[in-house]
Amino acid sequence: MERPTRDQVMSWDASPLADIAADADKIVQGIDTIADSMRRTISGMHWSGAAATAANHRADNEYQQIRTIASAYDELGTACRTAHSQMNQAIADIKSTVHATEVEPVSVADDWSVLNMQDQNEAENITARLTGLADSIGSAMDTAGKAIATAVDTLAALTPVSAGLSGTLADQDLTDFRNGTATPEELARIQAATRLTPEQKQALADGRPVELPQGQFDYLSHLMRSEDGMTIDDIANIGSHLTPDQQQQLQRGIADSMQLISNPQVHTASIDGSANWPDRGGMEQLPATVRTVLTENPLWTSGPNTTNPYGVMYPGPNVGYGTQLDKLVDIASRGDKSMAQGSDLDRGLIKQASEIATLNKDPNHDFAGLSDDGTKSSALADKMLDFVSSDHQAVHDFITGENMNPTCTPDGSYNAESHVLDVLQNEWGKDQHGAENIFEWIGGDAGAPDQAAQQRAGESAEHLANIISHNEATLAQDMPGRSDHAAFGQVNPGVSNAVAGALKDYIPNFAGVNEPGLLVNHYAHSLDTAGDHHDGVGRDGSRVDHHPGDLSNLFKVIDSNPDAAAMFNSRAAKVAGQLDFQAGTGANPHAAYESAQLTGAMQIGLNDELFSLTKIDHQNTADQQTAEYNKKLEIVDVVTGAVNPTGPVISTTAWVLDPVVKAEIPSPDIPSINEQPTHWSDDLEPVRQITDQNSLYQQTNIVSGYNSTHPGTLELFNTHPDPSGRTYQFFDEQGRPNASVIEANRAAFDNAYAKIVPDSLTNQYNDSHGRGWVDDKIPPIDPQKGHR
């Protein structure tokens, strides 16, 4: 603190610090006595077996916890004792000096200046002595204050209200919460039961185990069991008879308690020091009605019913899953986001959201409580996804399938691919961003310094990329539920942009790049195949000059949205350029091969998707004209009497007239439609320019790499004369290629390249690149080491 003033010091008494130290010593002695007695009693029992082992281990744990409290009191006593010894004498010296100095008319001012003393030198000496003592007190207070605060904070963490928590208390507290008779102590208890230390919160965020004291866990568990007979609405209204501030405090505690108790990483101390925890969180700890709406199929499967004008029936009572899930998200939203990290509550919500999103694609399903054309169900699914998006562990598990079986009924199992596809293939509204948010963080954490976050993101990216590439048939075109054959990027441009942004920094991983310096993330693995440029037979039996692979299919799906395609392909082109640069240095023998597989996948993906999108437009035009043609034929059938709404009519006139009239109706000119140009060539032209520029810059990147190990190479290019003796500024002063100059004078550039770049380097590059161009299999790498 700043130098204390005269008035402050003259009013101080440091003796209470000594009293606190003495009291702390007595507490330490008492705690030690109790702890030793407890452990001796348990260990002195004449018994053996598992029960004895468990009891002894529990006693050891309790002993350590009790001794930790004693140590904190000991630190408090030491801090107070040290502060007393440092301050007490200084305060006494100041008081005696002031009393001796202040003889009329002399006085000591608040800033320690000595006033009205005839001997000015003596006045200055006294002031210097007093300020020195005051400074020493201020310094001692700073040191002591920090030590005492640390000791008090430790004790607050070790002996909070939670130290007195129990399951019995939770039962009574809930009754009072509902009746509106809750005391401040009861409200403090639920807050204490959901309080974690900063270290525990970090462990929760990292997906690491978090140990709770038995009493704290029992309180949370009993609180949930007391809610077993309650509906979701009942739970939402707990505390409704309290004051608004109390109700807000309580509802936050209810939400946090659900998140904590449903987290499988939350546990009590094990009996043998292993991970065999006697009590742990999870789905089964949640109230019964919450478990039901999180695990059971929210969609009502229909069956045939001839008495129903719609031809379907909906079995079972209307349990209102839609409104219940909506209310459950409201309950959970009242809590602390830092508690919502890896909980089964969040896992259940994101799984149910994906299933709800399928409603508007299947007319044979109804959603209890939200039966409509799909717009209400999409809004609810969006709300649920948006809430869970901040729980990266839950999203990771949703994508990878890890830890998700508890979100299913006992006889069910979770399928990650189908659930992720449900989210990708639902048509989201322009103001619905939940699906985007569950993917965006994957890109943000690609290179996170926190290794747990980076690993979580890398594994999510790898699985998401595989799901997309393995389902290009229903993502690159023909999205389920779409009569217009639309592609993922057309139906969900926002989500496709989010996916492209989430995955772009993993392109080196997916392409099997083996250079650590080019990997942003060190946990995502390569895809299996890239695609190749071998001639062969396509799926439809036609001749093709390439075959798609996982990597090219990933590009294909992302290329269905021009904006996402530009983002993703630009990142890929940069990686390819970096690989060509490394090939130019001669230090990375795999670089040309990897560059070829990557650029080959880019080109295959773009060409395949451009073909698909063009085919979609042609198909839609043909479908429209065919529908119009068929409608005309139906009209003819009715007019001629060949067919009518009540059944066929046998008419000799019809047999004569019908074929004649139909012959006058022109059928759609399908071959002509298939030759018509579409807008997709223009829309994806920027992406094609990216792939073309990658080819253009291939040689210049090799030259730049060669220049890094052979300085002066760029100047050789700029001064190399063509056959007429003319030179060109192929590279600017910063070493960047002048693309327009190279394009306009390609022959001169190629001639300079052949003269300056060694044949051995060129031949090595061409050989490796050629193999990568035709090889489909991507050599796997260890992303943590960055090499094969």
Disulfide bonds with the S-S distance in Angstrom:
none
